[in-house]
Amino acid sequence: MPCSDGARARQDSLVATGSHGDRWFLVENQAGWGRHALLDPPFDPTLGRALVHRIEGAGIRPLAIRRPGRRVTQEGTRWALVDSRPGRESVRWGRVDDERELLDVPLDGSAGTPSDRPVLAVCAHGRHDQCCAVRGRVVAARLAAAYPEETWECSHLGGDRFAGTMVLLPHGLYYGWADDGDAVAIVDAYLAGRVDPRFLRGRSAYSHPVQAAQHFARADLGDDTLDAFAPLHESLTADGWSVQLSTPDGPITVRLVETQSDPLLSTCAATRPLPVHQWTLAEMLRTP
C-alpha cells in the first residue's frame, strides 16, 4: 500500500509533523530530479555537493524548484532566499547565468530583489517517494491554475505519508493531504492572514511542541489567524512538554503528553516499521 494511503487508513495525525526550516535557499532546476535533487544527475553532483554544503553550513535549507506541468527550457537559473523566522518573513529572488555562480550568492539577505508575493512549493519529488509525484502534481496543477507565478513543484519536504504536501513561504506553513481538500482555498486563506487547521502540519520556524500547542489552542479558542498564539516559553516535563503561548487576553499554558505510535512504514521506500511521535493535550490553562 502506498504510504499516503496507509496513513489515511490509520488516520495518522498531521499535528506537529512539520520539519524545521528558519531559512530556505531555492534553486530552479527544470530537469528531472534524482533521488537527491541537487546531489544526483542531471544536476552536476560536484557542484551540488559544494552548494548544499555551503547552504546547510549557513543554517539554511536547500530546496530544488521547477514549474509544474511539461518541462520548459531553462534560461539561466533562478534562485530565492526565503526567511521564515517570525517577524522577518521575506523572499528575495535572483538569477545567475551559470549554475556555478550560485556558490557566490550572498546568504545574508543582501542580494536579490525583494518580493511581496508568496512562494507556493508543492512536493512532487517522485524519485524520493511515489506518493509525492502522484498526489503532489495534482495539487501543483490546481494551484498553478489559480496562482501561476507563485506556484512551484519542489523537492523533498518530509512527511511523505502526508502527500500531497506543500509549504507556503515565506511563513513556512506546512500542509498535508492537500489533495483531499481545496488547495486554492488554503492559499486564499493564507493570503488573508489565516491558516486552515484541518490540513496544517505546523510552522517551520517552530519546534514540534510549539506546533502541537498551537494546534490545540486553535482548536479550543477558535483563532485561525496566522500569527495567533506566538510562543513565549517551552520546557520539558516528565511525560511531555509545557508550552506558554500569547493571546490577546494574556498568556496560556498548554501541557502536552508526547507518546510513540505503533511501528509503521512512514514512506513508500521504508522496509522497517518504526514508531513516530504523537501529541495529546493534557490541559490548557491561563497563566497567572
C-alpha positions in Angstrom: 0.0 0.0 0.0 1.4 3.5 -0.8 2.5 5.2 2.3 -0.1 8.1 2.0 -2.9 5.5 1.6 -1.7 3.7 4.7 -1.6 7.0 6.7 -5.1 7.8 5.7 -6.3 4.3 6.6 -4.7 4.6 10.0 -5.9 8.2 10.4 -2.4 9.4 11.2 -2.3 12.8 12.9 -0.9 15.8 11.0 -0.3 17.7 14.2 3.2 18.9 14.8 4.8 17.0 11.8 6.4 20.0 10.1 10.2 19.7 9.9 12.5 22.6 10.9 13.3 25.5 8.5 14.2 29.0 9.6 15.5 30.0 6.2 15.5 28.4 2.7 17.5 28.6 -0.5 15.5 27.7 -3.5 17.3 26.6 -6.7 15.5 26.3 -10.0 16.1 23.0 -11.8 13.6 22.3 -14.5 15.1 18.9 -15.4 14.0 15.6 -13.9 15.4 15.1 -10.4 17.3 12.2 -9.0 16.5 10.8 -5.5 18.5 13.7 -4.1 17.6 16.6 -6.3 20.7 18.8 -6.0 23.1 15.9 -5.4 22.3 13.5 -8.3 22.4 13.8 -12.1 21.2 15.5 -14.2 22.2 18.3 -11.7 26.1 18.4 -11.5 26.8 16.3 -8.4 30.1 18.0 -7.7 28.5 21.4 -7.9 25.5 20.1 -5.9 27.6 18.8 -3.0 29.5 22.1 -2.8 26.3 24.1 -3.0 24.4 22.0 -0.4 27.4 22.0 1.9 27.6 25.8 1.7 23.8 26.4 2.2 23.4 23.9 5.1 26.6 25.2 6.7 24.9 28.6 6.9 21.9 27.0 8.7 19.7 27.3 5.6 17.6 24.6 4.0 18.2 23.9 0.3 15.2 23.1 -2.0 15.0 22.4 -5.7 12.1 24.0 -7.5 10.6 23.8 -11.0 7.4 24.9 -12.8 4.5 22.4 -12.8 3.5 20.6 -16.0 5.6 20.0 -19.1 9.3 20.7 -18.7 10.3 24.0 -20.1 13.7 25.2 -21.4 15.6 26.8 -18.6 17.5 30.0 -19.4 19.8 30.7 -16.6 19.0 29.7 -13.0 16.6 31.5 -10.7 17.2 31.3 -7.0 15.4 32.6 -4.0 16.4 33.2 -0.4 13.5 32.9 2.0 13.4 33.9 5.6 10.6 32.2 7.6 11.5 33.5 11.1 8.6 35.3 12.7 8.9 39.0 12.2 11.5 38.6 9.5 9.4 36.9 6.8 10.8 37.8 3.4 11.5 36.5 -0.1 14.4 37.7 -2.3 14.8 36.5 -5.9 17.9 36.4 -8.1 19.2 34.8 -11.2 22.6 33.6 -12.4 23.6 32.7 -16.0 25.9 29.9 -14.9 24.9 27.4 -12.1 28.4 27.7 -10.7 27.7 31.3 -9.8 25.3 30.0 -7.2 28.3 29.4 -5.0 28.9 33.2 -4.9 25.4 34.3 -4.0 25.5 36.0 -0.6 23.4 34.2 2.0 23.0 37.1 4.4 19.9 38.6 2.6 21.9 41.4 0.9 21.4 40.1 -2.7 18.4 39.6 -4.9 15.3 41.5 -5.4 12.7 41.6 -2.6 9.3 40.2 -3.5 5.9 40.6 -1.7 4.5 37.6 -3.4 4.4 34.2 -1.7 6.1 31.0 -2.9 3.8 28.0 -3.0 6.1 25.0 -3.0 4.4 21.6 -3.6 6.4 18.4 -3.1 6.4 16.5 -6.4 9.7 14.6 -5.9 8.7 11.3 -7.4 12.2 9.7 -7.2 12.1 10.2 -3.5 8.6 8.9 -3.0 5.9 7.9 -5.5 3.1 9.4 -3.4 4.7 12.9 -3.7 4.6 12.5 -7.5 1.1 11.1 -7.8 -0.6 13.4 -5.2 1.7 16.4 -5.3 1.5 17.0 -9.0 -2.3 17.1 -8.7 -2.1 19.8 -6.1 0.6 21.8 -8.0 -1.6 21.8 -11.1 -4.6 23.1 -9.2 -2.6 25.9 -7.6 -0.9 26.8 -10.9 -4.2 27.4 -12.5 -5.1 30.0 -9.8 -1.6 31.2 -9.0 0.7 30.6 -12.0 3.6 32.9 -11.0 3.7 31.8 -7.3 3.4 28.0 -7.7 6.4 25.7 -8.0 6.9 22.0 -7.6 9.7 21.3 -5.1 12.0 18.6 -3.9 11.5 16.5 -0.7 9.8 18.3 2.2 9.5 15.4 4.6 6.3 13.7 5.7 5.8 11.6 2.6 2.9 9.8 4.1 1.0 13.1 4.2 1.2 13.6 0.4 0.2 15.9 -1.2 2.4 18.1 0.9 3.3 21.7 0.4 4.9 24.6 2.2 3.7 28.2 1.9 6.5 30.6 2.0 7.7 32.9 3.4 5.9 31.9 6.6 6.9 28.3 6.3 3.4 26.8 6.8 3.4 23.1 6.1 0.2 21.5 4.9 -0.6 17.8 4.3 -3.2 15.8 2.4 -3.8 19.0 0.4 -5.3 16.9 -2.4 -8.1 15.9 0.0 -9.2 19.5 0.4 -9.2 22.7 -1.6 -5.6 23.7 -2.0 -6.6 27.0 -3.6 -8.8 27.8 -0.6 -5.9 27.1 1.7 -3.7 29.6 -0.2 -6.6 32.1 -0.3 -6.8 31.9 3.5 -3.0 32.3 3.8 -3.1 35.5 1.7 -5.8 36.7 4.0 -3.7 36.0 7.1 -5.4 32.8 8.2 -4.5 29.1 8.4 -6.6 26.1 7.7 -6.2 23.9 10.8 -7.7 20.8 9.1 -4.6 20.3 7.0 -1.9 22.3 8.8 1.1 20.3 9.9 2.9 23.2 11.6 5.1 26.2 11.1 8.7 25.5 10.0 10.3 28.0 12.4 8.7 26.5 15.5 9.6 23.3 17.4 7.3 20.3 17.4 6.0 21.1 20.9 5.1 24.6 19.9 3.4 23.3 16.7 1.3 20.9 18.8 0.5 23.5 21.4 -0.7 26.0 18.7 -2.9 23.3 17.2 -4.7 22.6 20.5 -5.0 26.3 21.3 -6.6 26.9 17.9 -9.0 24.0 18.4 -10.0 25.2 21.8 -10.1 29.0 21.3 -11.0 29.1 17.6 -8.5 31.7 16.5 -7.2 30.8 13.0 -5.2 34.0 12.3 -1.7 33.2 11.1 0.3 34.9 13.9 -2.0 33.8 16.8 -0.5 32.0 19.8 3.1 33.2 19.5 5.3 31.0 21.7 6.7 32.6 24.9 8.3 29.6 26.6 8.6 25.9 26.3 10.0 23.3 28.7 10.3 19.6 29.0 8.2 17.8 31.6 8.1 14.2 32.9 5.8 13.0 30.2 5.9 15.7 27.5 6.1 19.4 27.3 4.8 22.6 28.7 4.4 25.5 26.2 3.4 29.0 27.0 1.6 30.9 24.2 0.5 34.5 24.0 -3.2 35.5 23.5 -4.9 39.0 23.5 -6.3 38.1 27.0 -2.9 37.1 28.4 -0.7 34.0 28.2 -2.0 30.5 28.3 0.0 27.3 29.2 -0.6 24.2 27.1 0.6 20.9 28.7 1.3 18.2 26.2 1.8 14.4 26.5 4.3 13.0 24.0 4.0 9.3 23.1 5.1 6.9 20.4 2.8 5.3 17.8 2.8 1.7 16.9 5.6 0.9 14.4 4.6 2.0 10.9 6.1 2.4 7.4 6.3 6.2 7.0 7.5 6.2 3.4 6.9 4.1 0.3 10.6 3.1 0.3 10.7 2.1 4.0 11.2 -1.6 4.8 11.4 -1.4 8.6 8.4 -0.2 10.6 9.3 2.5 13.1 7.2 4.5 15.6 6.6 8.2 15.2 5.9 10.9 17.8 2.3 11.7 18.7 0.9 14.5 20.8 -2.2 14.7 23.1 -3.5 17.6 25.2 -3.2 17.1 28.9 -4.5 20.5 30.0 -4.8 24.2 28.9 -4.9 26.9 31.5 -4.5 30.6 31.9 -1.0 31.6 33.1 -1.2 33.7 36.3 
